[in-house]
Amino acid sequence: MALLKKLKKGGKNDKAPPPLPEPDVKTCDKRLPFENYREFFTLKNYWKSVDRKRTEASTQMLYRYLTQNPDHTSKYPKFKNLSIADKEKMMADPAFENVAGAYLKVFDDVIAAVEDKPNDAQPACDRLIAVGKMHRAKVQGMDSGLFQAMEEPFLHMVGDVLQDRYNDKAENLFRKFYQFCLKYLAEGYNS
């Protein structure tokens, strides 16, 4: 009975402010290379600029990759009638654009999966593992080290798109992101 009277009167802590609600802080899955969600959020915002220039960015990345690794052109039967020496023809070729676009779409899918569930990176990991397995099955004479060879062209492509916004912070975020992707691409390829 005394308890009810205290509740009706407001009790001893009548003037105490109500507790503040817990802030809705997003967290990242521990498998992701980001220290906090803010880093991922920053990367995602940078990526929007890349996405707006998808075709140009993807073809530049693939062309740079092939010029730095000319022996890898044999891994692309669709490019057998193309020459690295003829950049304009190569970059305008629909097959070249499709392959380049597919490469960039993998990164886009991973970012979208993490954005959808930042505290559960499994869908992103699954996508990368599937791409790694697909390369093992479809690309003759490939080894998982070829994924690593794409890192510098990827970073250069991001730098070209972001221009003066591509600073040490942006480079570090994209380097960490690429290493995350590389880990699961290689895992899929080697499984």
C-alpha positions as CSV (number, residue, x, y, z in Angstrom):
1,M,0.0,0.0,0.0
2,A,2.8,2.4,0.9
3,L,4.4,1.7,-2.5
4,L,1.2,2.8,-4.3
5,K,1.1,6.0,-2.3
6,K,4.7,6.8,-3.2
7,L,4.0,6.1,-6.9
8,K,1.0,8.4,-6.8
9,K,2.9,11.2,-5.1
10,G,5.9,10.7,-7.4
11,G,8.2,9.2,-4.9
12,K,11.6,10.6,-3.8
13,N,13.0,11.3,-7.3
14,D,10.1,13.5,-8.4
15,K,12.4,16.0,-9.9
16,A,14.9,13.6,-11.7
17,P,14.9,14.0,-15.5
18,P,13.7,11.0,-17.5
19,P,16.5,8.8,-18.8
20,L,17.8,9.7,-22.2
21,P,17.1,7.2,-25.0
22,E,20.0,5.1,-26.1
23,P,21.6,6.6,-29.3
24,D,21.1,4.6,-32.4
25,V,24.8,4.1,-33.2
26,K,25.5,1.8,-36.1
27,T,28.3,-0.6,-35.7
28,C,30.3,-2.5,-38.2
29,D,30.9,-6.3,-38.4
30,K,34.3,-7.1,-37.0
31,R,35.3,-8.7,-40.3
32,L,35.1,-5.3,-42.0
33,P,38.3,-3.3,-42.0
34,F,36.7,-0.2,-40.6
35,E,37.2,1.0,-37.0
36,N,33.7,2.4,-36.9
37,Y,30.6,2.9,-39.0
38,R,31.7,6.5,-39.8
39,E,34.7,5.2,-41.8
40,F,32.4,3.0,-43.9
41,F,29.9,5.9,-44.3
42,T,32.8,8.1,-45.6
43,L,33.9,5.4,-48.0
44,K,30.3,5.0,-49.2
45,N,30.0,8.7,-49.9
46,Y,33.2,8.7,-51.9
47,W,31.9,5.7,-53.8
48,K,28.9,7.6,-54.9
49,S,31.2,9.8,-57.0
50,V,32.7,6.7,-58.6
51,D,29.3,5.3,-59.3
52,R,28.2,8.4,-61.1
53,K,31.1,7.9,-63.5
54,R,30.7,4.1,-63.7
55,T,31.4,3.4,-67.3
56,E,34.4,5.7,-67.6
57,A,35.8,4.7,-64.3
58,S,35.5,1.0,-64.9
59,T,37.0,1.0,-68.3
60,Q,39.9,3.1,-67.1
61,M,40.5,0.7,-64.3
62,L,40.5,-2.4,-66.5
63,Y,42.6,-0.7,-69.2
64,R,45.2,0.3,-66.6
65,Y,45.2,-3.2,-65.2
66,L,45.8,-4.7,-68.7
67,T,48.5,-2.2,-69.6
68,Q,50.4,-2.9,-66.4
69,N,49.9,-6.7,-66.9
70,P,49.8,-7.3,-70.7
71,D,50.3,-11.0,-70.2
72,H,46.9,-11.1,-68.5
73,T,45.0,-10.2,-71.7
74,S,45.1,-13.8,-72.7
75,K,42.8,-14.5,-69.8
76,Y,40.1,-12.6,-71.6
77,P,39.0,-14.4,-74.8
78,K,36.4,-11.7,-75.5
79,F,39.3,-9.3,-76.1
80,K,41.2,-11.4,-78.6
81,N,40.5,-8.9,-81.4
82,L,41.5,-5.9,-79.3
83,S,44.9,-4.4,-78.8
84,I,46.1,-2.6,-75.8
85,A,48.0,-0.2,-78.2
86,D,44.6,1.0,-79.5
87,K,43.2,2.4,-76.4
88,E,40.2,4.2,-78.0
89,K,39.0,1.1,-79.8
90,M,39.5,-1.1,-76.7
91,M,37.6,1.3,-74.4
92,A,34.7,1.7,-76.9
93,D,34.3,-2.1,-77.4
94,P,31.0,-3.3,-75.8
95,A,32.6,-6.6,-74.5
96,F,35.4,-4.5,-72.8
97,E,32.8,-2.2,-71.3
98,N,30.7,-5.2,-70.0
99,V,33.7,-6.9,-68.3
100,A,34.9,-3.6,-66.8
101,G,31.3,-2.8,-65.6
102,A,31.0,-6.3,-64.1
103,Y,34.2,-5.7,-62.1
104,L,33.0,-2.4,-60.7
105,K,29.6,-3.9,-59.9
106,V,31.2,-6.4,-57.6
107,F,32.6,-3.5,-55.5
108,D,29.2,-1.8,-55.7
109,D,27.4,-4.9,-54.5
110,V,29.7,-5.3,-51.6
111,I,29.2,-1.7,-50.5
112,A,25.5,-2.0,-50.9
113,A,25.4,-5.2,-48.8
114,V,27.4,-3.6,-46.0
115,E,25.2,-0.5,-46.1
116,D,22.2,-2.7,-45.8
117,K,23.5,-4.6,-42.8
118,P,26.7,-3.0,-41.4
119,N,26.7,-5.3,-38.4
120,D,26.5,-8.4,-40.6
121,A,29.0,-8.6,-43.4
122,Q,28.1,-12.1,-44.4
123,P,26.2,-11.2,-47.5
124,A,29.2,-9.1,-48.7
125,C,31.6,-11.9,-47.9
126,D,29.3,-14.4,-49.7
127,R,29.3,-12.2,-52.8
128,L,33.1,-12.0,-52.9
129,I,33.5,-15.7,-52.3
130,A,31.1,-16.5,-55.1
131,V,33.1,-14.2,-57.5
132,G,36.3,-15.9,-56.4
133,K,34.8,-19.4,-57.1
134,M,33.5,-18.2,-60.5
135,H,37.0,-17.0,-61.5
136,R,38.5,-20.4,-60.6
137,A,35.9,-22.2,-62.7
138,K,35.9,-19.9,-65.7
139,V,39.3,-18.3,-66.1
140,Q,41.9,-20.7,-67.5
141,G,45.4,-20.5,-66.0
142,M,44.5,-18.0,-63.3
143,D,45.8,-17.9,-59.8
144,S,44.4,-15.9,-56.9
145,G,47.4,-13.5,-57.1
146,L,45.8,-11.8,-60.1
147,F,43.2,-10.3,-57.8
148,Q,46.0,-8.5,-56.0
149,A,47.3,-7.1,-59.3
150,M,44.0,-5.1,-59.6
151,E,44.5,-3.1,-56.4
152,E,46.7,-0.4,-57.9
153,P,44.4,0.2,-60.9
154,F,41.4,0.2,-58.6
155,L,43.0,2.9,-56.3
156,H,44.2,4.9,-59.3
157,M,40.7,4.8,-60.7
158,V,39.2,6.1,-57.4
159,G,41.9,8.8,-57.3
160,D,41.1,9.9,-60.9
161,V,37.4,10.2,-60.0
162,L,37.8,11.9,-56.7
163,Q,40.6,14.2,-57.9
164,D,41.5,16.7,-55.1
165,R,39.2,14.9,-52.6
166,Y,41.5,11.8,-52.9
167,N,43.7,12.5,-49.9
168,D,45.5,10.1,-47.5
169,K,42.3,9.4,-45.7
170,A,40.4,8.4,-48.8
171,E,43.3,6.3,-50.1
172,N,43.6,4.5,-46.7
173,L,39.8,3.7,-46.6
174,F,39.8,2.4,-50.2
175,R,43.0,0.4,-49.6
176,K,41.5,-1.2,-46.5
177,F,38.3,-1.9,-48.5
178,Y,40.2,-3.5,-51.3
179,Q,42.1,-5.7,-48.9
180,F,38.9,-6.8,-47.4
181,C,37.6,-7.7,-50.8
182,L,40.8,-9.4,-51.7
183,K,40.7,-11.6,-48.7
184,Y,37.3,-13.1,-49.6
185,L,37.9,-13.2,-53.3
186,A,41.0,-15.3,-52.6
187,E,39.1,-17.4,-50.1
188,G,36.5,-18.2,-52.7
189,Y,39.1,-18.9,-55.4
190,N,41.1,-21.2,-53.2
191,S,38.1,-23.1,-51.7
